[in-house]
Amino acid sequence: MTENGNGSESQNQSQNQSQNQSQNQSQNQSQNQSQNQSQNQSQNQSQNHNQSRVHDGEGRGTKLAKAEAETKPGWSRRRLLASIGAAGATIAAAGLLGRSDVAYGNSHSVTDSVYEINGRRRVPDLLSMNLLVAVTIAELRAMTSPEPDVVYYVSDSGKEGHFHYDPADSATPDNTGTVIVSSSGARLKRILEVGTVNVAWFGAAGDGTTDDAPAIQAALDAIPPGGGTLLVPPTGSFYALASQGLSIENRNHLAICSSGATLKFKDGTPDIKNRDMKQSNILLKNCRHIRLEGLILHGNVSGRVANSGSESFHSCLSIIKCEDVRISHCTFTEGMTDGIYIGGIYSGPASTGTAAVSKHISIDFCIVSLCRRNNISIVAADGVTVSNCLISEAGKIQGTAPRAGIDVEPNKGWYGTSKNIVLQNNTVEYSEGTYGVTVGGSGNENVVIDGNRITGNKTGLNFNNNADAPDNRNVQVINNTFTRNITGMRMVSKNVDTICGNLFADNESVGLVLFHKTDGLKIISNKFSRNASYGISGGYPSANTENNVISVIISENEFQDNASEATAASGGASVRLYMRDSSSKVIFNNNVQFNSEDALYKMKGVWVDQDCIARANGNTAWNLYDNNKPHERFAGAGNYSADAAVPEL
């Protein structure tokens, strides 16, 4: 019994041990599987996270990892280089040279995830294959037998980059930037990242002394035919232009980008008059899809002698027959003719010839100042928008007429060459000529002047076409502020359709002047305040009334304190109109006219010089020069003059 019992216990212990071992093994396997799965998931998540961080199309890190993972016996160096691309080559070069500044990131950045993924260092594997060789430009030129399967990393300051030998090319000239010709005639070519070219590669110094024009032109010419980007890094001085300006002709899809680099003509550079415009800082001719960003173009009119008597036709930026040009955050100053000139190419004589105009030009968030003729000239264009710009002091240095902030003026006889022009949210100030903004020439179509601040000019805004030109069509002047000019706005003939929502304030003479056969003009919802003589003045006293006002609608405006000491004897007026004849028409409805309680000089109400078809309805007035005459020679109803003997008129 005892033996049997002991045997049973031994058997049970053996079974228990076996069961425990089996359970432990099962638990361990389960734990191991769980740990492995967790580790795999963590690794996969880490890989996915790293891949996500470097993803850009096929990200730099992904390309490098893919290249290393797929490398196996039988892969050539050329195939490997092709698989990693220029970005991977840059990363590899950084490891080769021990240069952290070449990498695409800092600590805990994209570069870190490329350099070490899942504990594996990628770059040493590439370096051990001797794919990259550090050299200088001089060493490249001295080479007699470059290797086609090696990437040469140039370490010259400002010219860093990767080159490869092209054995199939024996003709391309050395341009110092993207093509180096060795002593044996081998062509070593820079590996470009999406067609981006840096002017420093070509020897542009930006020291204010070296003539950088040839180097920058060479950089432009090196951009691939399909397009690309020219980088102009800022320096402590400026890129000097002396022997030439920069010409870009018959090119598409180009961007010229900087963060404040200055391209400036050197002191004493001759200002030679000709119409090829190639002494402009930049000439764009017959180009499409062009971008300029962050540049400062300086014509240096203060340091040069301007062509005597008239303009030389060389501007900071000349745009001739171009399409889709976008200019942003640039400065144009001291142009020898204009800051920006926009024109076309003409064929045949005026009136019967043809003009190929520039189209779809955008100038946004720019500064344009101190240019000799005009800050901006729009001469032959279909679709120009100038917005959010500061445009100041045109013609102040060696000025020549017309010295306007913006001049929209198609050439004489070239009808229909200016249309779809928008000037929006700009400040136009202190022009030395007669006008801050002028729209005229041979006629314009579809013009919007919207939301601008026009101040400190003789006349803020002018519309006056050539005598033989047709009137403008579809012109709107809306939401602008005209202040501290002599005259806020001047319109000759029937060149504006609607004037709406504007503020005319503190101008030294008149807020709005109307000359020469005004007909059908609508003046709606504006405010005329503290203009010294009149809010609105139309026509002029003359024995010949033929050119005076034919018809005008003035509705829902506010007139306040439009009088001064100079007009106190005669009394300034809210509106003064000289009419053509008794059949002329003026509608004055729903307006408000008043003087402030503390006004020293009081304005009169609206008046016309002769009996005509003049109607006033729904107007309100108080504290006028003569409260009994808020609208002299008008008939109508529903008017109220608070201080009149008979308020209800």
FIPA-474667 format. One record per residue (C-alpha): x, y, z; residue in one letter. Coordinates in steps of 0.5 Angstrom, whole numbers, padded with zeros to 4 digits, always signed. Each point is the difference from the previous one (the first is absolute). Last residue first. Example, Ala and Ser with C-alpha at 12.3 -4.5 7.8 and 13.67 -1.06 7.14 Angstrom:
2
+0027-0002+0014S/-0002-0007+0002A/
// end
This chain:
649
-0078+0243-0097L/-0001-0001+0007E/+0004+0004+0004P/-0004+0007-0001V/+0004+0005+0003A/+0006-0004-0001A/+0004-0003+0006D/-0001-0007-0001A/+0000-0001-0008S/-0005-0005-0002Y/-0001-0003-0007N/-0006-0004-0002G/-0002+0003-0006A/+0004+0003-0006G/+0002+0006-0004A/+0007+0002-0001F/+0002+0007-0001R/+0004+0001+0007E/+0001-0007+0004H/+0001+0002+0007P/-0003+0007-0001K/-0004+0002+0006N/+0006-0003+0005N/+0005+0005-0003D/+0007-0001+0002Y/-0003-0007+0002L/-0001-0002+0008N/-0005-0006-0003W/-0001-0004-0006A/-0004-0006-0002T/-0002-0002-0007N/-0006-0005-0002G/-0001+0003-0007N/+0004+0005-0004A/-0001+0001-0007R/+0003+0005-0005A/-0002+0000-0008I/+0003+0007-0001C/+0000+0007+0003D/+0007+0002+0000Q/+0006+0000+0004D/-0001-0006+0004V/+0000+0000+0008W/+0001-0005+0005V/+0000+0002+0008G/+0005+0006+0002K/+0006-0002+0004M/+0001+0004+0007K/+0007+0002+0002Y/+0002+0000+0008L/-0004-0007+0001A/-0001-0001+0007D/-0007-0003-0001E/+0002-0004-0006S/-0002+0002-0006N/-0006-0004-0004F/-0002-0003-0006Q/-0003-0007-0001V/-0002-0004-0006N/-0007-0003-0002N/+0000+0002-0007N/+0003+0005-0005F/-0002-0001-0007I/+0004+0005-0005V/-0003+0000-0007K/+0002+0005-0006S/-0005+0002-0004S/+0000+0008+0002S/+0008+0000-0002D/+0007-0003+0001R/-0001+0000+0007M/+0005+0003+0005Y/+0000-0004+0007L/+0002+0002+0007R/-0001-0005+0005V/+0001+0000+0008S/+0002+0007-0001A/+0005+0005+0002G/-0002+0007+0002G/+0001+0006-0004S/+0004+0004+0005A/+0002-0007+0004A/+0003-0003-0006T/+0007+0001+0002A/-0002+0000+0008E/-0002-0007-0002S/-0006-0004-0002A/-0002-0007-0001N/-0003-0001+0007D/-0004-0007-0001Q/-0003-0003-0006F/-0003-0007+0000E/-0002-0004-0006N/-0006-0004-0001E/-0001+0002-0007S/+0003+0005-0005I/-0002-0002-0008I/+0003+0004-0005V/-0002+0003-0007S/+0003+0005-0005I/+0005+0003+0004V/+0004+0006-0004N/+0004-0001-0006N/-0005+0004-0004E/-0001+0006+0005T/+0004+0005-0004N/+0000+0006+0003A/+0004-0003+0006S/-0001-0002+0007P/+0002-0007+0001Y/-0002-0007+0000G/-0001-0004+0006G/+0002+0001+0007S/-0001-0005+0006I/+0001+0000+0007G/+0002+0007-0001Y/+0005+0006+0003S/+0005-0003+0005A/-0002-0007+0000N/-0002-0001+0008R/-0004-0007-0002S/-0003-0003-0006F/-0003-0007+0002K/-0002-0004-0006N/-0007-0004-0001S/-0001+0001-0007I/+0003+0004-0006I/-0003-0003-0006K/+0002+0004-0007L/-0004+0000-0006G/+0003+0006-0003D/+0006+0004+0002T/+0001+0004-0006K/+0007+0003+0001H/+0002+0000+0007F/-0002-0003+0007L/+0004+0002+0006V/-0001-0005+0007L/+0003+0002+0007G/+0002+0007-0002V/+0005+0005+0003S/+0005-0002+0005E/-0003-0007+0001N/-0002-0001+0007D/-0004-0006-0001A/-0003-0004-0007F/-0002-0007+0003L/-0003-0005-0005N/-0006-0004+0000G/-0002+0001-0007C/+0003+0003-0007I/-0004-0003-0006T/+0001+0000-0007D/+0007+0004-0001V/+0003+0003-0007N/-0006+0004-0002K/+0004+0006-0001S/+0006+0002+0005V/+0000-0002+0007M/+0004+0002+0006R/+0000-0003+0007M/+0003+0003+0006G/+0002+0007-0002T/+0006+0003+0004I/+0001-0007+0004N/+0000-0001+0007R/-0005-0005-0001T/-0004-0005-0005F/-0002-0006+0003T/-0002-0006-0004N/-0007-0004+0000N/-0001+0000-0007I/+0002+0003-0007V/-0004-0004-0005Q/+0002+0000-0008V/-0004-0004-0005N/+0002+0004-0006R/+0005+0005-0001N/-0001+0006-0005D/+0002-0001-0007P/+0007+0003-0002A/+0001+0007-0004D/+0001+0004+0006A/+0004-0004+0004N/-0003-0003+0006N/-0001+0003+0006N/-0002-0003+0007F/+0004+0002+0006N/+0001-0002+0007L/+0004+0003+0006G/+0001+0007-0003T/+0006+0004+0002K/+0002-0006+0005N/+0000-0001+0007G/-0005-0006+0001T/-0003-0006-0004I/-0002-0005+0004R/-0003-0006-0004N/-0006-0004+0001G/-0002-0001-0007D/+0002+0003-0007I/-0003-0005-0005V/+0001+0001-0007V/-0004-0004-0006N/+0002+0003-0006E/+0005+0006-0001N/+0001+0005-0005G/+0006+0003-0004S/+0004+0003+0005G/-0004+0001+0007G/+0000-0003+0007V/+0004+0004+0005T/+0002-0001+0007V/+0004+0004+0004G/-0001+0006-0005Y/+0004+0007-0001T/+0007-0003+0001G/+0004+0000+0006E/-0004-0006+0003S/-0001+0000+0007Y/-0004-0006+0001E/-0004-0006-0003V/-0002-0005+0006T/-0003-0006-0003N/-0006-0004+0001N/-0002-0002-0007Q/+0002+0003-0007L/-0003-0005-0005V/+0001+0000-0007I/-0004-0004-0005N/+0001+0004-0006K/+0006+0004-0004S/+0002-0001-0007T/-0007+0001-0003G/+0002+0006-0004Y/+0007+0001-0002W/+0000+0007-0003G/+0004+0003+0006K/+0003-0005+0005N/-0004-0003+0005P/+0000+0004+0006E/-0001-0003+0007V/+0005+0004+0004D/+0001-0002+0008I/+0004+0005+0005G/+0001+0005-0006A/+0006+0004-0002R/-0003+0002-0006P/+0005+0003-0002A/+0007-0001+0001T/+0003+0000+0007G/+0007+0001+0002Q/-0001-0003+0007I/-0007+0001+0003K/-0004-0003-0006G/-0004-0005+0003A/+0000+0001+0008E/-0004-0006+0002S/-0004-0006-0002I/-0001-0005+0006L/-0003-0006-0003C/-0006-0004+0003N/-0003-0002-0007S/+0002+0002-0008V/-0004-0005-0004T/+0001+0000-0008V/-0004-0003-0005G/+0001+0002-0007D/+0006+0004-0001A/+0003+0005-0004A/+0002+0006+0004V/+0000-0001+0007I/+0006+0005+0003S/+0001-0001+0008I/+0005+0004+0004N/+0000+0006-0006N/+0005+0004-0003R/+0006+0000+0005R/-0001-0006+0005C/+0000+0002+0007L/-0005-0005+0003S/-0003-0007-0002V/-0001-0005+0006I/-0003-0006-0001C/-0006-0004+0003F/-0003-0003-0006D/+0002+0002-0008I/-0004-0005-0004S/+0000+0000-0008I/-0005-0004-0004H/+0002+0002-0007K/+0005+0004-0003S/-0002+0003-0007V/+0001-0003-0007A/-0002+0007-0004A/-0002+0000-0007T/+0000+0006-0005G/-0005+0004-0003T/-0001+0005+0006S/+0007+0001+0001A/+0005-0002-0006P/+0002-0008-0001G/+0002-0005+0005S/+0000+0002+0008Y/+0003-0004+0005I/-0003+0001+0007G/+0001+0004+0007G/+0000-0001+0007I/+0005+0005+0003Y/+0002-0001+0008I/+0004+0005+0004G/+0001+0005-0006D/+0005+0004-0004T/+0007+0000+0004M/-0004-0004+0005G/+0002+0002+0007E/-0004-0005+0004T/-0003-0007-0001F/-0001-0004+0006T/-0003-0007+0000C/-0005-0004+0004H/-0004-0003-0006S/+0001+0000-0008I/-0005-0005-0004R/+0001+0000-0007V/-0005-0004-0004D/+0001+0002-0007E/+0006+0005-0003C/+0000+0004-0006K/+0005+0005+0003I/+0001+0001+0008I/+0006+0005+0002S/+0002-0001+0007L/+0004+0006+0003C/-0001+0004-0006S/+0004+0002-0006H/-0004+0004-0005F/+0005+0006+0000S/-0005+0005+0002E/+0001+0007-0002S/+0004+0006-0001G/+0007-0002+0002S/+0001-0007+0002N/+0001-0001+0007A/+0006+0001+0003V/+0001-0006+0006R/+0001+0000+0007G/-0007+0002+0002S/-0003-0004-0006V/+0002-0006+0003N/-0004-0005-0004G/-0001-0004+0007H/-0004-0007-0001L/-0001-0003+0007I/-0003-0007-0001L/-0004-0004+0005G/-0004-0004-0006E/+0000+0000-0007L/-0004-0005-0004R/-0001-0001-0007I/-0005-0005-0004H/+0001+0003-0007R/+0005+0004-0003C/+0001+0004-0007N/+0004+0005+0004K/+0002+0001+0007L/+0006+0005+0001L/+0003+0001+0007I/+0004+0005+0003N/-0002+0004-0007S/+0006+0001-0004Q/-0003-0004-0005K/-0006+0004-0001M/+0001-0001-0008D/-0003+0007-0001R/+0006+0004+0001N/+0003+0006+0004K/+0006-0001+0003I/+0001+0001+0008D/+0007-0001+0001P/+0002-0004+0007T/+0003+0005+0004G/-0002-0003+0007D/-0001-0007-0001K/-0007-0003-0002F/-0003-0004+0005K/-0003-0007+0002L/-0001+0000+0007T/-0002-0007+0004A/-0006+0000+0004G/-0002-0007+0001S/+0001-0002-0007S/-0003-0004-0005C/+0000+0000-0008I/-0005-0005-0003A/-0001-0002-0007L/-0005-0004-0003H/+0001+0002-0007N/+0006+0004-0004R/+0000+0004-0007N/+0004+0005+0003E/+0003+0002+0007I/+0005+0005+0000S/+0004+0003+0006L/+0003+0007-0001G/+0007+0001-0002Q/+0007+0002+0001S/-0001+0003+0007A/-0005-0004+0004L/+0002-0001+0007A/-0003-0005+0005Y/-0001+0004+0007F/+0003+0000+0007S/+0000-0004+0006G/-0003-0006-0005T/-0006-0003-0002P/-0001-0006-0003P/-0002+0000-0008V/-0003-0007-0001L/-0002-0001-0008L/-0006-0005+0000T/-0002-0005-0006G/-0002+0000-0007G/-0001-0005-0005G/+0006+0002-0004P/+0005-0001+0006P/+0002+0006+0004I/+0007+0001-0002A/-0002+0007-0004D/-0002+0003+0007L/+0007-0002+0003A/+0004+0003-0006A/-0004+0006+0001Q/+0001+0000+0007I/+0008-0001-0001A/+0000+0006-0006P/-0004+0005+0005A/+0004-0001+0006D/+0005+0006-0002D/+0004-0001+0007T/+0000+0006+0004T/-0007+0000+0004G/+0002-0007+0004D/-0005-0004-0003G/+0005-0005-0003A/-0003-0003-0006A/+0005-0006-0001G/-0004-0005-0004F/-0002-0004+0006W/-0002+0006+0004A/-0006+0001-0005V/-0003-0006+0002N/-0004-0005-0005V/-0006-0004+0002T/-0002-0004-0006G/-0004-0005+0005V/+0006-0002+0004E/+0006+0001-0005L/+0006-0005+0000I/+0006+0004-0003R/+0003-0002-0006K/+0007-0002-0001L/+0002+0000-0008R/+0007-0003-0001A/+0004+0004-0005G/+0007-0003+0003S/+0001+0006+0004S/-0007+0000+0003S/-0006+0003-0002V/-0005+0002+0005I/-0007+0001-0001V/-0005+0002+0005T/+0003+0007+0003G/+0007+0001-0004T/-0004+0001-0007N/+0005-0005-0003D/-0003-0001-0007P/-0004-0006-0002T/+0004-0004-0006A/+0003-0006+0002S/-0006-0004+0003D/-0001-0007+0000A/+0005-0001+0006P/-0004+0004+0005D/+0004+0000+0006Y/-0004+0001+0007H/-0001+0006+0004F/-0003+0001+0007H/+0000+0007+0004G/+0003+0005+0004E/+0001+0007-0004K/+0000+0005+0006G/+0006-0002+0003S/+0004-0005-0005D/-0002-0007+0003S/-0002-0004-0007V/-0002-0007+0001Y/+0002-0004-0006Y/-0005-0006-0001V/+0003-0006-0003V/-0002-0005-0005D/+0003+0004-0006P/+0007+0000+0002E/+0004+0007-0001P/+0006-0002-0004S/+0004+0007-0001T/-0002+0004+0006M/+0003+0007+0001A/-0007+0003-0002R/-0003-0004+0006L/+0005+0002+0005E/-0001+0007-0001A/-0007-0001+0001I/+0002-0003+0007T/-0001-0007+0001V/-0003-0005+0005A/-0001-0007-0003V/-0007-0004+0000L/-0001-0007-0002L/+0005-0003+0004N/-0004-0007+0002M/+0002+0001+0007S/-0004+0007+0000L/-0006-0003-0002L/+0000-0005+0006D/+0002+0005+0005P/-0006+0004-0002V/-0005-0004+0002R/+0001-0001+0007R/-0005-0006+0003R/-0003+0001+0007G/-0007+0000-0003N/+0001+0005-0004I/+0007+0005+0001E/+0002+0005-0005Y/-0007+0001-0004V/-0003+0001+0007S/+0005+0004+0002D/+0000+0004-0006T/-0008+0001+0000V/+0001+0004+0007S/+0002-0002+0007H/+0006+0004+0000S/+0001+0005-0006N/-0003-0001-0007G/+0002-0001-0008Y/+0007-0001+0001A/+0005+0004-0003V/+0001+0004+0007D/+0002-0007+0004S/+0007+0000-0005R/+0004-0007+0002G/+0002+0000-0007L/-0003-0007-0002L/-0006+0001+0005G/-0002+0006-0004A/+0002-0003-0007A/-0005-0006+0002A/-0006+0005+0002I/+0002+0004-0007T/+0000-0006-0004A/-0007-0002+0003G/-0003+0007-0002A/+0003-0001-0007A/-0003-0006-0002G/+0000-0007+0005I/-0002-0005-0006S/+0004+0003-0005A/+0006+0000+0004L/-0001-0007+0001L/-0001-0002-0007R/+0007+0004-0002R/+0004-0004+0006R/-0002-0006-0004S/-0005-0005+0004W/+0003-0007-0002G/+0001-0002+0007P/-0006+0003+0005K/-0003+0007+0001T/-0007-0001+0001E/+0000+0002+0007A/+0005+0006-0001E/-0004+0003-0005A/-0006-0001+0003K/+0003+0004+0007A/+0003+0005-0004L/-0007+0002-0004K/-0004-0001+0006T/+0005+0005+0004G/-0001+0005-0006R/-0007-0001-0001G/-0004-0003-0006E/-0005+0006-0001G/+0002+0003+0006D/+0000-0005+0006H/+0006+0001+0005V/-0005+0001+0006R/-0005-0006-0003S/+0006-0005-0001Q/+0003+0002+0007N/-0007-0002+0003H/-0002-0006-0004N/+0007-0002+0002Q/-0002+0001+0007S/-0006-0003-0001Q/+0003-0006-0003N/+0005-0001+0005Q/-0006+0001+0006S/-0004-0005-0004Q/+0006-0005+0000N/+0002+0001+0007Q/-0008-0001+0002S/+0000-0006-0004Q/+0006-0002+0002N/-0002+0001+0007Q/-0006-0003-0001S/+0003-0006-0003Q/+0005-0001+0005N/-0006+0001+0006Q/-0003-0006-0004S/+0006-0004-0001Q/+0001+0001+0008N/-0007-0001+0002Q/+0000-0007-0004S/+0007-0002+0002Q/-0002+0002+0007N/-0007-0004-0001Q/+0004-0006-0003S/+0005+0000+0006Q/-0005+0001+0005N/-0004-0006-0003Q/+0007-0004+0000S/+0001+0001+0007Q/-0007-0001+0002N/+0000-0007-0004Q/+0007-0002+0003S/-0003+0003+0007Q/-0006-0005-0001N/+0004-0006-0002Q/+0005+0001+0006S/-0006+0001+0005E/-0003-0006-0003S/+0006-0004+0001G/+0000+0002+0007N/-0007-0003+0001G/+0002-0006-0004N/+0006-0001+0005E/-0004+0002+0006T/-0006-0005-0002M/
// end
